[in-house]
Amino acid sequence: MIGYVPTPEILDKYARVLVNFALNSGKGVKKGEIVRLIVSESAKPLYVALRNQVLRSGAIPITDYAPDDVAREYFELASEDQLKFFPAKYVRGLVDQIDHSIGIISETDKHELEGIDPKKIMLRNIAFKPAKEWRDAKENAGKFTWTLALYGTPAMATEAKMSLEKYWDQIIKACFLDKNDPIASWKKVYLENSRILRKLNRLKIDKLHVQGEGVNLWVNIGPGRRWLGGSGRNIPSFEVFVSPDWRGTEGNIEFNQPLYRYGSLIEGIKLKFEKGVVVKSSASKNYPILREMLAVENADKIGEFSLTDKRLSRIDKFMAETLFDENISGPWGNTHIALGSAYHDSLDGNPAEISKAQWKKLGFNDSVIHTDIISTTRRTVTAYLSDKSEKIIYRDGEFTL
């Protein structure tokens, strides 16, 4: 089923945003750089636009172009040894070769892996942890950037209870592709987020208290942190976030937005933290998937805390895809946390100079998992500062800075 396809003009704008803004932290690719394109066959129109834009920009594309609807049989047939296999020489060479990567999320069956033993999926993820560590190290050294984007399919639109054209309307609006110069619009978002970031980073926050419907959560920021946002990692991205010291997370949090993970829909997630660790969890649907995810090393600890100002985001509908849903607007903005790995660039310093032992000492969580879970209920976030004063930084979906 092909259905609606965006116009060549829209796809070319999308490609320019991803190639000439999102990569290289808002500056775009440079001549001679190597860009890996990770795209499935269902997103072929965008793949062609991306490849052509990389070439026009003087960079060199290399392609990871994958068939759709083949993952289920792999997990059904693969033995434990096959799941654990990691092509180290191939991946090491690939990571060494590329300067940037663009990943396109595009699914023809949102439930393809439903019913597959989640342990098998986790085993495969764990096997590829070295690849993540190599990419992180290269990114920390300032030699690699990446971005993710969405290409809508009939299956994704159906999951979000929209027509494909309406689904694409959200993508087009969220990414400013309805503007003559979408990159200029993204630079305005970048400037406003930069203003918020400067305010947050000057506050010297020790900890945050998140209160509201279904949440009473304390998040310890930890020393040497800086807030981030607008770097081009993820298009769209309106959020402002920090990777806190996981050891200081205490309290309860519920999520009113569902989570799509490993081909399954997980709903009604509730978490309780004590001394930084999830000690109690539940979900109204597909809890075994959540339970297996939390069982992965350090996936029961926080790696990110994020807030989205409703005045910036143009996303106003549930999209059944975390990339968009973690940036959704609505009457109360959104709050989300990520379980699992932290972002090293949330260090206020040079991450390339930090050893593995030092990351651990600073409380930056390390895991092969990074799972964003979202809530759009009304919340107030109060910052407790190093001078012992208090300041509300976020209320009713807006930053108060």
N, C-alpha and C positions, 0 to 999 in steps of 0.2 A: 504494500500500500504506500504510494508516494504522497498523494494529497498536496497540500499547500507547500510551495517552495518560495522562500524570500527572493526578491528581485536581485539581479546581479549588482545593482547599485547598493542595496543594503548589505549584501555579502562583502562587497569591496570595502565599504565603510567599516564593517566588523573586522575584516582582516587588517585594515590600517590601524585600528585601535589596538589590536592584539600585538601587531608586529612593531608599530612605530610609536606606541605609548606604553603598553603594559610591560614589555621587556626592557631590560636595562634600567629598571626602577623609574619608569616614567620618561626615559629619554629615547627609547627605541633602539633597534639593532644598529650596529655599525658595519660598514663594508668589510667583507671577508669573514665575519663571524659565522659560526655554524649553529643552525637552529633545528632542533629535533621537533618534528610534528607528529603528535600521537593522536591518531584519528581513526574512528571505525568507519566501515563502508556506508553506514546510514548517514554520515555527515559528509559525503563526498563533495557536494557543492561548496561547502565551506573549506574543505581541504584544498580544492583547486584554487580558491581565492587566496588562501593563506600561502600556499606554495608560490603563487604568482607574485604576491606582495613581498615575500622574502626575497625573491629574485630581483624585483624592481628596486629593492632597497640595497642591493649589492651584497647581501648575505647569501649563505649557502644552506639550502634545505636538505635535511635527511629525513626519511619517512618511516614511521612505524604505523602501517596501515593495516588494521585488523578486521577480519570478518565478523559479522554479527551472529548471535545465537549459537555459539559453539562452546561456551564456558561450561554448561551443565554436564555435557558428556565427558568433558575433561575430568571434572571432580568425581563423576560416577566411576570412571575407569582407572584413574590414577592410583597407584599404590602409595604407601607411606614414603618409600624411598624416592619415588618419582615426585611426590609433593615437596619433599625436602631438598630436591636437587636445585642448586643455585649455579648458574653459568658464570662463574666468577671472572674468567678471563674475558669473556664477551662483554659483560656489564662494566668491568673495570675500564676496558678500552673505550666503551661508549661514553661513560662519564668523563673520562679524560678528554675525549674528542670534542664534546659539545660545549657551547657557550650559553645556550638558552634552550628552553623547551616550552612548547605550547601544547597543552592537553585539552582535547575537546570531549566533553561528556555528552554522549548520545546513545540512547538505549532503545532497542526495539522490543524488549520485554523486561519490564521492571521487576518481574517475579521469576526470572529465569532460574535463580538458584534457590528458590523456596523449596524447603524439604531436604536440601543437601545438609549433611552433618556439618554444623558450624565449626567443629574441631578441624575438619579437613581444610576449610577456608583459612582458619587462623594459622594452621601449619604452613600453608603456602605463604602467607604474609610474613611469618617469622623467618622463613627461609630467605626472604629477600631483604631482610633488615640491613645487611651490609651495603646494599645499593643505596638505601636511604642515608646511611651514615656517610658514604662517599660523596653523595650530592650535597648533604648538609655541610660537610667540610669545605667543599669547593665554593658553596654559597657564602659561608663564613669568611672565606678568603677574598670575597668580592669578585669571583671569577665565573659566577653562574647565576642566572636569574630564570624564573619560570612564571607561567601564568596558566590559569584554567578558565575555560569558557563553556558555554552551553549551546548545543544545536538541538532544537526541538524536533521530536518525532511524534507520530500518532500515538504511540504507546505512552509517552511521557505526558502528552496533552490529556489523554483519557484518564490517566492516574490523577491528574490535577482537576479533572471534571471540567475541561474546557475543550473547545474545538482547537484544531491545530493552528488555525489562523489567529485565534484569540491568545493562544499560548505564545505564539511568535510576537504578537503585539506587546506582551509583557517583556520579552527579550529585547525587542527593538527599543521600547521606552526605557527600560532599565539601563541599557548600554548607550543611550543617547544617539541611537542610530537614526532617529527621526529628525536630528539636527543636521544643518548643513556641514558643520564642523564638529563632529562628536569629540575629537581630541581636545578641542578648546573647552568643551563642557566638562570633560574629565579633569582638566587642569583646574577648573573652578572648584570642583569637589575636593581636589587635592589641596588647594589653598585653604579652604574652610576646615578640612580635617587637620591640616598643619597648624592652624590657629588653635584648635581644640587641644591638639597634642602638646603644643607649647605650654598652654595653661595647665594641663594635667601634670606634665613633667616638672613644672616649677613648684607644684604643690607639696612635693616630698611626702607622698602618701605612705603610711605604714600599713593600713589595712582598710578594707571596704566592708560595709554592712549593707546587704541587699535585703530589702523588706517589701512585702506585698502579697498578693494572692498566691498561695502555694509556695512561698519562699521565705526563709529566715536563714540567711547564709552569710558567714564571715569568710572573707578572702584576704589572706596575708600577702601583700605585694612582695615584700622581701627587698634586700639591699641591691643596689646596682641595676635597677630596672628602668626601662623607658617604655612608654606607650607608643604604639605603632598604628599605622593606617595609611591607605592611599598609595602603597608602594607599587601597584600594578600586579601584585600577586592576587589573582582572581579578578575577573571582569564578569559581573560588576562587583565592586567592593565599596561599601559606604561605612563599614564598621570601624570602630576604634577599639584596640585590644591591647592586652598585656599578657605576658607569660609570668604568672606569679610563683612565689615559693609554695610548692604544693603542700608542704608540711603544715601550713597554717589554715587550711580549709576546714571549717566547722559548720555544721548545721544541716538544714534540709532544703531541698529544691525540687520542684515539680515542673514538668515541661508539657505545655498544652499543644505543642506541635509534634506531629509524628516524625519518626526517623526512618529513612530508607537506608538499609545497610545489608550488604551481602545478599541482595535479591529478595529481601523481606521488609515488610512494613512493621515497625515497632511503635506501639502507641502507649500513651499513659505512663511515661517513664517517671519514676520517683527515685531520688537518691538521698541517702543520709551519709554525711561525712563525719568522721571523728579522727582527729590528729592527721588530717590530710588524706585519709583513705576512705573509700566507699565501704561502709560496714553493713549497709542495708540497701537493697535495691528491689524494684518491682516494675512491672509493666503490665498493662491490661491486655496486650496482644504481643505474641512472639517473644515472651520473656526469655526462653532458652537461648535465643540469639544474643540478647543483651548479657545474659549470664556468662556465656562463653567468651564474649568480647572482654568483659571485666576480668576474666580469668587470665588473660594474656598479661605477661609481665608489665607492671606499671600502668596498665590500662584502667586501673581503679583509682587513679590520681589525676588531678587537674593539670592541664598543660596550657590552658588559655582561658581568659575571662574577657568578654566582649560586650560592647554596647553599640547600638545603631541609633542615630538621631533621625527621627521620622521626617524632619524637614529636608534631609538630603536624599533619602531613598525614594526612587520612583516605582518600587515594587509594591503593589497593593493587593496581590492575590497569592495564595498558596500555590507553589509550583512543583511540589513533590520532588524537589531536588535541593539538597543542602546548600549548594553554591548560591542559589537565589534565596532560599528560605532563611538563611542566616543573615541576610541583608534586608529582610522584609520591613516595610514601614507599618502602616495601620495606626490606630489611635494612640497606642502606647509604645511605639517603636519596637525594639526587641532586645532581649538580653540572652546571651548564650554562653555556655562554657564548652570547652573541648576536653574530653577525657583522653589521656595519653600524652603524646610528645609535646614538648614546649618548643617555642620559636627562639632560636639562639640570638636572632637579631633584636630581641627584646632586652638584651644586655646593653647597659649604658657603657659601652667600651668596645674594644675590638674583639669580636668572638673568635677570631683566628688565633688569638694568643691564650685562649682558655683550654686547659686540659680536661680530659674526661672526668678526672677526680675533682677538679674545680667546679665543673658544671654540677656535679652531684652535691658538692658542699654548698653551692648557692641555691639549691632546691629547684633547679630546672629539670623537669621530669623528662625521662628518656624511655620511649616505648616505640614499637613498630606501629602502634595504633595512634590515630588522631581522629577522634569522632566528635563533631560539633552537634550539640543538642540545644534546641531553641525553644524559647517561650516568648509570647507576645502579650502576656498579661501585664497589668499595671504594676509598676515597681518604682521604688525610690532607692537610690544608691547614695549612701553617706560615706564620705572619706574621713578617716581618722588620721590626722597629720602628725608628723614627727615632733611638732611643738605642742602636742596634746590638744590642739583645737579640732573642731569638727566642721565639715562643710558638705552640704548636699551638692553633688556634682551632676546628678541625673534624676529627673522627675517627670512623670507623665510623657515619657517618650522623647524627651529633649534634654540635651546638656544645659546646665544652668551656668556655664562658665562665660 
